[in-house]
């Protein structure tokens, strides 16, 4: 995958979208309003991850994502599938 660190890319986008505490992003980091990510921000977050990794994340699968770790796992799955 062109040398891109998938974890760093996903967590980096989450950190950018979070309200000032991005350096603490890890697998259990909730993707919700607790960290300044409302539903519109979540859509933007997913779009940024898709661009960063050149991957397509289907809406129906993203809808079940609640943490940065779950988003990372979905990205890894889709990249492995060649999506």
Number of C-alpha atoms within 10 A of each C-alpha: 9 5 5 10 10 18 17 11 16 24 23 17 20 28 21 13 21 25 13 11 12 17 12 11 19 16 15 11 20 20 24 15 13 11 17 16 19 15 12 8 16 19 14 15 21 20 16 17 23 15 11 15 18 14 16 16 20 12 10 8 10 16 11 10 16 14 18 22 20 18 24 21 17 17 24 16 13 15 17 10 8 9 12
